[in-house]
Amino acid sequence: MTSKKPLGRHADKRLSAAQVRALIEPGLHGDGQGLYLKIDKNGAKRWIQRLVIRGKRRDMGLGSVSLVSLAEAREKALENRKIARLGGDPLAAKKALQAILTFEEAAHEVHAAYKPTWRNPKHGDQWINSLTTYVFPHLGKRRIDTITSADVLAALNEVWNEKPETARRLKQRVGTVLKWAIAKGWRTDNPADALSRVLPKHDRSKVQHRQALPYEEVAEAIKKVKASEASTATKLAFEFLVLTATRSAETREAVWSEIDLDKAEWTIPASRMKAKKPHRVPLSPRCLAILKEAQQIRSEDSDFLFPGSVTGKPLSDMTLSKLMRELSIPAVPHGFRSSFRDWASEQTSYSREVIEFSLAHVLRDKTEAAYLRTDMYKKRQYLMNDWSLHIK
């Protein structure tokens, strides 16, 4: 392989576009200023540049001739020389640029980083699956530092009006990935933030809240469930959920180690709570009776209070929802928290704080929360006993 350097002192622009196309001899063909056309034995042609970077001579590839023209190669070479003369390292900058991930790659990195914080695996799956379905076809293969507000807008436009809630979550998730890119030093802005002034506003009055029964009809719903052909575990879980005003997963995934029968107390660990704080639930006499019935069906293979038909597994949320549909109960399991909230507000004199703590809600007023160090457990005991008597 031969190396043909420019003749004369610092000869510049020795090659022409026609020569670049015509040359076939393997070796280095100099254009000047450290720029060479390299021809391999198999005829492949590419540009390389020889630079002195921080006192050391380095060879730097500038791309294939089929992708980079002679004029573009010269422009790149000049830019690299300027950087090197100022003490920079264009080779390191090139490697850093090549290390930048695509949006899809970045999203998977963020998903993995957030994995320990998901309330359950289902939420983590929903997060990445929604991006896979709606966003990756538009942005997935794009390098994350090249994405613009127009790109994000194009990805969200298709679902923004058809599926408003999904679209809002997608916008938030795209923004999270882009914030991660900012932290990595790959971006200085978040294109998703600019869309709030561009995308049409949704009519929040049309948002469908989860169906809930009027509190006067809750007792009748429990009677229907008790008289149904559902499994014992399903019936007990349903009534326990209503009595404790807990979320579906909190009841379905409850285990015996969380129960203190002597104290009539159920302590749900922070890892299973939405607010990531442990929550004590006072158990009414009816709740204790339900637990005694549950002990009779307790399996040696499972620690769950209400095991499903599959050994060792908790009841599924679909089991409770399906039962309510079959019995024509116009509500969803989560809706009984609303029934409890309405009853406590309209039919009792308990304070708002007692009611909110019974639902494991976090006080929005930070100042109020800072001074209120108690969880009002004693008053909540009376409230939950009264609720139990109401739906008896």
BELQUI-V520836 format. One record per run of one state. SS is the DSSP state (h for helix, s for strand, l for the rest). FROM is the first residue (numbers start at 1). LEN is the number of residues. If there is no record, write none. Layout:
BEGIN
SS | FROM | LEN
SS | FROM | LEN
END
This chain:
BEGIN
l | 1 | 1
s | 2 | 3
l | 5 | 12
h | 17 | 6
l | 23 | 4
s | 27 | 6
l | 33 | 2
s | 35 | 5
l | 40 | 5
s | 45 | 9
l | 54 | 2
s | 56 | 9
l | 65 | 5
h | 70 | 16
l | 86 | 4
h | 90 | 9
l | 99 | 3
s | 102 | 1
h | 103 | 15
l | 118 | 3
h | 121 | 14
l | 135 | 1
h | 136 | 4
l | 140 | 3
s | 143 | 1
h | 144 | 3
l | 147 | 2
h | 149 | 12
l | 161 | 3
h | 164 | 20
l | 184 | 7
h | 191 | 7
l | 198 | 6
h | 204 | 3
l | 207 | 8
h | 215 | 13
l | 228 | 4
h | 232 | 13
l | 245 | 3
h | 248 | 5
l | 253 | 2
s | 255 | 1
h | 256 | 3
s | 259 | 2
l | 261 | 4
s | 265 | 4
l | 269 | 1
h | 270 | 3
l | 273 | 6
s | 279 | 4
l | 283 | 2
h | 285 | 12
l | 297 | 7
s | 304 | 1
l | 305 | 2
s | 307 | 1
l | 308 | 6
s | 314 | 1
l | 315 | 2
h | 317 | 10
l | 327 | 8
h | 335 | 13
l | 348 | 4
h | 352 | 7
l | 359 | 7
h | 366 | 6
l | 372 | 5
h | 377 | 14
l | 391 | 2
END
